[in-house]
Structures are given as structure tokens and as C-alpha cells.
Amino acid sequence: MTPRDREILASIAESTRRVDGYAERAGSAWVEDGMALDAIAKRLEQIGELAKRLPTELLGRMPEVDWRGVKGIREILVHEYEDVEVGVVTDAIATELPGLWHALETILAEPEH
């Protein structure tokens, strides 16, 4: 993994942490809080955009992550934001972020070469 790849992965991890933090701070009704929903959606967009910059070989080292889905949600949020159902965002957080976080934590713990 190159230093640039590691930096991108660290940025994805930071956005993942922020999504959790925004949802936690807004409480269980965060989906009804426009500001929280916008902030979370923006971070999901950023995660997808950053993922597009990573080489396929590196993504392949984290097979538990649905990288196609991670990148795809970015496309949905950017191009169809006004029509996005809140369920798409909540589903991404519930089903994708925990595995993504675990994979990032594991790969970023590897020693730098």
C-alpha cells in the first residue's frame, strides 16, 4: 500500500467515525434532523468518492466490504439527492459502515513499508 493509499483509507475511516458521531449526537431521531441527515449524506458521498481513488488490488484485500455499494451510494447521493429515500442512508449506515470500519481498522493497523 502506498502512502497515498494509506492517507485515503485514513480519510475514509475519519468520515466513517464522523457519520457515527453525527448520528449519535443527533439521537435516535437523526433521520428527522435535516442538518444531521445532510451531514451524514455528505460524509457517505465523500467515502464513495475516496473509494474510487483506491486501486482495485487494495480493495480486493478487504473482500468483506461491498466496494461497489460504497461507490454506488455516492452516485445516488450526488445525482439523485432530492429523490433519495432516507432508508437508503439508514441502510448504508446499518449494513455497510460496521464492516467498512472493521476492514479499515485492520488494514490501517498493518505496518507501513
LUMDONU-351303 format. One line per 8 residues: number of its first residue (from 1); their letters; for each residue x, y, z of N, C-alpha, C. Coordinates in nm, 2 decimals, decimal comma. Layout:
N
NUM> A> X/Y/Z/X/Y/Z/X/Y/Z; ...
END
This chain:
113
1> MTPRDREI> 0,08/-0,12/0,00/0,00/0,00/0,00/0,09/0,12/0,00; 0,06/0,22/-0,09/0,14/0,34/-0,10/0,10/0,43/0,02; 0,18/0,53/0,04/0,14/0,63/0,14/0,01/0,71/0,10; 0,00/0,73/-0,02/-0,13/0,80/-0,07/-0,25/0,71/-0,04; -0,24/0,58/-0,07/-0,35/0,49/-0,04/-0,38/0,49/0,11; -0,28/0,49/0,19/-0,30/0,49/0,34/-0,37/0,61/0,38; -0,33/0,73/0,32/-0,39/0,85/0,35/-0,54/0,85/0,32; -0,57/0,80/0,20/-0,71/0,79/0,16/-0,79/0,70/0,25
9> LASIAEST> -0,73/0,58/0,29/-0,80/0,49/0,38/-0,82/0,56/0,51; -0,73/0,64/0,56/-0,74/0,71/0,69/-0,85/0,81/0,67; -0,87/0,88/0,56/-0,97/0,98/0,54/-1,11/0,91/0,54; -1,12/0,79/0,48/-1,24/0,71/0,48/-1,28/0,68/0,62; -1,18/0,63/0,70/-1,20/0,60/0,84/-1,25/0,72/0,91; -1,19/0,83/0,89/-1,24/0,95/0,96/-1,38/0,99/0,93; -1,42/0,98/0,80/-1,56/1,00/0,76/-1,65/0,90/0,82; -1,61/0,78/0,83/-1,69/0,68/0,90/-1,71/0,71/1,04
17> RRVDGYAE> -1,61/0,75/1,11/-1,62/0,80/1,25/-1,72/0,91/1,27; -1,71/1,01/1,17/-1,79/1,13/1,18/-1,94/1,09/1,16; -1,97/1,00/1,07/-2,10/0,96/1,04/-2,16/0,90/1,17; -2,09/0,81/1,24/-2,13/0,76/1,37/-2,15/0,87/1,47; -2,06/0,97/1,47/-2,07/1,08/1,57/-2,19/1,17/1,54; -2,21/1,20/1,42/-2,33/1,28/1,38/-2,46/1,21/1,42; -2,47/1,08/1,39/-2,59/1,01/1,42/-2,61/1,00/1,58; -2,50/0,98/1,65/-2,51/0,96/1,79/-2,55/1,10/1,85
25> RAGSAWVE> -2,49/1,20/1,81/-2,51/1,34/1,87/-2,66/1,38/1,84; -2,71/1,35/1,72/-2,85/1,39/1,69/-2,95/1,30/1,76; -2,91/1,18/1,81/-3,00/1,09/1,88/-3,08/1,00/1,78; -3,16/0,92/1,84/-3,23/0,82/1,76/-3,32/0,87/1,65; -3,36/1,00/1,66/-3,44/1,06/1,56/-3,36/1,14/1,46; -3,23/1,10/1,44/-3,15/1,18/1,35/-3,20/1,19/1,21; -3,28/1,09/1,16/-3,33/1,09/1,03/-3,43/1,20/1,01; -3,48/1,26/1,12/-3,58/1,37/1,11/-3,51/1,50/1,13
33> DGMALDAI> -3,38/1,50/1,15/-3,30/1,62/1,17/-3,23/1,65/1,04; -3,28/1,75/0,97/-3,23/1,78/0,83/-3,08/1,81/0,83; -3,03/1,88/0,93/-2,88/1,91/0,94/-2,80/1,78/0,95; -2,85/1,69/1,05/-2,77/1,57/1,07/-2,78/1,48/0,94; -2,90/1,47/0,88/-2,91/1,39/0,76/-2,82/1,44/0,65; -2,82/1,57/0,63/-2,73/1,63/0,53/-2,58/1,60/0,56; -2,54/1,62/0,68/-2,40/1,59/0,72/-2,36/1,45/0,70; -2,45/1,36/0,73/-2,43/1,22/0,72/-2,42/1,18/0,57
41> AKRLEQIG> -2,51/1,23/0,49/-2,51/1,21/0,35/-2,39/1,26/0,28; -2,34/1,38/0,32/-2,22/1,43/0,27/-2,10/1,34/0,30; -2,09/1,29/0,42/-1,98/1,20/0,45/-1,99/1,07/0,37; -2,11/1,02/0,35/-2,12/0,90/0,27/-2,08/0,93/0,13; -2,11/1,04/0,08/-2,06/1,08/-0,06/-1,91/1,08/-0,06; -1,85/1,14/0,04/-1,70/1,15/0,05/-1,64/1,02/0,06; -1,70/0,93/0,13/-1,64/0,79/0,14/-1,64/0,73/0,00; -1,76/0,74/-0,07/-1,76/0,68/-0,20/-1,66/0,74/-0,30
49> ELAKRLPT> -1,65/0,87/-0,29/-1,55/0,94/-0,38/-1,41/0,90/-0,35; -1,38/0,89/-0,23/-1,24/0,84/-0,19/-1,22/0,70/-0,23; -1,32/0,62/-0,22/-1,30/0,48/-0,25/-1,27/0,46/-0,40; -1,33/0,55/-0,48/-1,30/0,55/-0,63/-1,15/0,57/-0,66; -1,08/0,63/-0,57/-0,94/0,66/-0,59/-0,84/0,55/-0,55; -0,90/0,45/-0,49/-0,81/0,34/-0,45/-0,79/0,23/-0,55; -0,68/0,17/-0,56/-0,66/0,07/-0,66/-0,74/-0,06/-0,63; -0,78/-0,13/-0,74/-0,86/-0,25/-0,73/-0,79/-0,35/-0,64
57> ELLGRMPE> -0,66/-0,37/-0,65/-0,58/-0,47/-0,57/-0,60/-0,44/-0,42; -0,59/-0,31/-0,38/-0,61/-0,28/-0,24/-0,75/-0,31/-0,20; -0,85/-0,27/-0,27/-0,99/-0,30/-0,24/-1,01/-0,45/-0,23; -0,94/-0,53/-0,31/-0,95/-0,67/-0,30/-0,90/-0,73/-0,18; -0,82/-0,66/-0,10/-0,76/-0,71/0,02/-0,87/-0,69/0,14; -0,98/-0,63/0,10/-1,09/-0,61/0,20/-1,22/-0,67/0,14; -1,22/-0,80/0,12/-1,34/-0,86/0,05/-1,47/-0,85/0,13; -1,46/-0,82/0,26/-1,58/-0,81/0,33/-1,66/-0,68/0,31
65> VDWRGVKG> -1,60/-0,59/0,24/-1,66/-0,46/0,21/-1,72/-0,47/0,07; -1,84/-0,42/0,06/-1,91/-0,41/-0,07/-1,87/-0,28/-0,13; -1,75/-0,28/-0,20/-1,69/-0,15/-0,25/-1,78/-0,10/-0,36; -1,84/-0,19/-0,44/-1,93/-0,14/-0,54/-2,05/-0,06/-0,48; -2,10/-0,11/-0,37/-2,21/-0,05/-0,30/-2,16/0,09/-0,24; -2,04/0,09/-0,18/-1,98/0,21/-0,12/-1,97/0,32/-0,23; -1,92/0,28/-0,35/-1,91/0,38/-0,45/-2,05/0,41/-0,51; -2,14/0,32/-0,51/-2,27/0,34/-0,57/-2,35/0,43/-0,49
73> IREILVHE> -2,34/0,43/-0,36/-2,42/0,52/-0,28/-2,38/0,66/-0,30; -2,25/0,68/-0,33/-2,21/0,82/-0,37/-2,28/0,87/-0,49; -2,29/0,78/-0,59/-2,35/0,82/-0,72/-2,50/0,86/-0,69; -2,57/0,78/-0,61/-2,71/0,80/-0,58/-2,72/0,94/-0,51; -2,64/0,96/-0,41/-2,65/1,08/-0,33/-2,61/1,20/-0,41; -2,52/1,19/-0,50/-2,48/1,31/-0,57/-2,58/1,34/-0,69; -2,62/1,24/-0,75/-2,70/1,26/-0,87/-2,85/1,26/-0,85; -2,90/1,20/-0,74/-3,04/1,19/-0,71/-3,07/1,23/-0,57
81> YEDVEVGV> -3,00/1,33/-0,52/-3,01/1,37/-0,38/-3,15/1,40/-0,34; -3,22/1,48/-0,42/-3,35/1,53/-0,39/-3,45/1,41/-0,38; -3,42/1,30/-0,45/-3,51/1,19/-0,45/-3,47/1,07/-0,37; -3,36/1,09/-0,29/-3,31/0,98/-0,21/-3,40/0,95/-0,09; -3,44/0,83/-0,07/-3,52/0,79/0,04/-3,42/0,78/0,16; -3,47/0,82/0,28/-3,39/0,82/0,40/-3,35/0,67/0,43; -3,43/0,58/0,39/-3,40/0,44/0,41/-3,27/0,40/0,34; -3,23/0,46/0,23/-3,11/0,43/0,16/-2,99/0,47/0,25
89> VTDAIATE> -3,00/0,58/0,31/-2,90/0,63/0,40/-2,89/0,54/0,53; -3,00/0,52/0,59/-3,00/0,44/0,71/-2,96/0,30/0,69; -2,99/0,24/0,57/-2,95/0,11/0,54/-2,80/0,10/0,52; -2,74/0,20/0,45/-2,60/0,21/0,43/-2,52/0,21/0,57; -2,58/0,29/0,66/-2,51/0,31/0,79/-2,52/0,18/0,87; -2,64/0,11/0,86/-2,66/-0,01/0,94/-2,59/-0,13/0,88; -2,58/-0,14/0,75/-2,53/-0,26/0,69/-2,39/-0,25/0,64; -2,35/-0,13/0,59/-2,22/-0,12/0,53/-2,11/-0,06/0,62
97> LPGLWHAL> -2,14/0,04/0,70/-2,04/0,10/0,78/-1,97/0,02/0,88; -2,04/-0,07/0,96/-1,97/-0,15/1,05/-1,86/-0,24/0,99; -1,89/-0,31/0,88/-1,79/-0,39/0,81/-1,68/-0,30/0,75; -1,71/-0,19/0,70/-1,61/-0,10/0,64/-1,52/-0,05/0,75; -1,57/-0,01/0,86/-1,49/0,03/0,98/-1,39/-0,08/1,02; -1,44/-0,20/1,03/-1,36/-0,31/1,08/-1,25/-0,34/0,97; -1,28/-0,34/0,85/-1,18/-0,36/0,74/-1,07/-0,25/0,74; -1,12/-0,13/0,76/-1,02/-0,02/0,76/-0,93/-0,02/0,88
105> ETILAEPE> -0,99/-0,05/1,00/-0,91/-0,07/1,12/-0,81/-0,17/1,10; -0,84/-0,28/1,04/-0,75/-0,40/1,02/-0,64/-0,36/0,93; -0,67/-0,30/0,81/-0,57/-0,28/0,71/-0,48/-0,16/0,75; -0,54/-0,06/0,82/-0,45/0,05/0,87/-0,36/0,01/0,98; -0,39/-0,10/1,05/-0,30/-0,14/1,16/-0,18/-0,21/1,10; -0,18/-0,25/0,98/-0,06/-0,31/0,92/0,06/-0,21/0,92; 0,18/-0,26/0,94/0,29/-0,17/0,94/0,32/-0,11/0,80; 0,37/0,01/0,80/0,40/0,08/0,68/0,53/0,03/0,63
113> H> 0,54/0,02/0,50/0,67/-0,03/0,43/0,74/0,09/0,37
END
